[in-house]
């Protein structure tokens, strides 16, 4: 898998998880305490760390893009 493909996959995951975190049913599950309230924190953590991984990959992709452009 190429670095850009990994970055695109991570971005897709991030968008999907963010949609879940903002979904009315998810928010109701938390509000009604039908699931552990810590679940909201865990989803936030996932988004944070996935965002960090994306930033790292963006740097690699940018460097590779710049190297290819110089050739």
Secondary structure, DSSP 8 states (H G I E B T S, - for coil): --HHHHHHHHHHHHHHHHHHHH-HHHHHHHHTTSS-THHHHHHHHHHHHHHHHHHHHHHHHHHHHHHHHH-
